[in-house]
């Protein structure tokens, strides 16, 4: 299904302070800097900050988020977040297995 994790999102209750830390830690400024999400590009990888997040979530890219979600449900995953367009045609979904939340991301076509 995936050959690499391309996005990791960290919860950021104090977004301003966490953004300051990650800008220093990653030695770069965010390419997305909003009140709902802050994102940093590191080559092909993205590190995100979510002020509404509760846990660290790694995302894999998929060509078809609905089909991937169906396959993961068949092997025991519970749906945490149904496929949702988060802007510009980018769709994300989340599943849980053994207490871990994992994400799926489908880029805009």
C-alpha positions in Angstrom: 0.0 0.0 0.0 2.8 2.4 0.8 6.5 2.6 0.4 7.2 5.5 2.8 5.7 7.8 5.4 5.6 11.3 3.9 3.8 13.2 6.5 3.9 13.2 10.3 1.6 15.5 12.3 2.3 16.5 15.8 -0.3 18.0 18.3 0.4 21.6 19.1 -1.7 22.9 22.0 0.5 26.1 22.2 0.8 26.6 18.4 3.0 29.7 18.6 5.6 28.2 21.0 5.5 24.8 19.2 6.0 26.6 15.8 9.0 28.5 17.2 10.5 25.2 18.4 9.9 23.3 15.1 11.2 26.2 13.0 14.5 26.0 15.0 14.6 22.2 15.2 14.0 21.7 11.5 16.0 24.8 10.6 13.3 26.1 8.2 10.2 28.3 8.2 6.8 26.8 7.5 5.4 26.8 4.0 1.9 26.7 5.4 1.3 28.9 8.5 -2.4 29.0 9.5 -4.4 28.9 12.7 -5.6 25.3 11.9 -2.3 23.9 10.5 1.4 24.7 10.2 3.4 22.6 7.7 7.1 22.3 7.0 8.6 20.7 3.9 11.8 18.7 4.2 12.5 17.3 0.8 9.6 15.0 0.0 8.6 14.8 3.7 6.2 17.1 5.5 6.1 17.8 9.2 2.8 19.3 10.4 1.5 20.9 13.6 -2.2 20.5 14.5 -3.5 22.7 17.3 -6.5 20.4 17.6 -4.5 17.2 17.5 -4.4 14.7 20.4 -1.7 12.3 19.2 1.2 12.0 16.7 -0.2 10.7 13.4 1.9 9.4 10.5 0.3 9.5 7.0 1.0 7.5 3.9 0.0 8.7 0.5 -2.5 6.7 -1.5 -4.0 7.0 -5.0 -7.5 6.1 -3.7 -8.2 6.9 0.0 -11.6 5.2 0.0 -10.2 1.9 -1.4 -7.3 2.0 1.0 -9.6 2.6 3.9 -11.8 -0.3 2.8 -8.7 -2.6 2.7 -7.5 -1.6 6.1 -11.0 -2.1 7.6 -10.9 -5.6 6.2 -7.8 -6.4 8.2 -9.1 -5.0 11.5 -8.6 -1.2 11.5 -11.3 1.0 13.0 -12.2 4.2 11.2 -11.3 7.3 13.3 -12.0 9.8 10.5 -13.8 9.2 7.3 -12.3 10.6 4.1 -12.5 14.3 4.3 -11.5 17.0 1.8 -9.3 19.3 3.9 -8.9 21.9 1.1 -7.8 22.1 -2.5 -8.9 18.5 -3.2 -6.6 17.0 -0.6 -8.4 14.1 1.1 -7.4 12.6 4.5 -8.7 9.7 6.5 -7.6 8.1 9.8 -7.7 4.6 11.2 -6.9 3.1 14.5 -5.3 -0.3 15.2 -4.1 -1.5 18.7 -4.6 2.1 20.0 -2.5 3.7 17.4 -3.9 6.3 15.0 -2.6 6.2 11.4 -3.5 8.4 8.5 -4.1 8.1 4.7 -3.7 11.0 2.4 -4.8 11.4 -1.2 -3.4 14.3 -3.1 -5.6 16.4 -5.3 -6.0 15.1 -8.8 
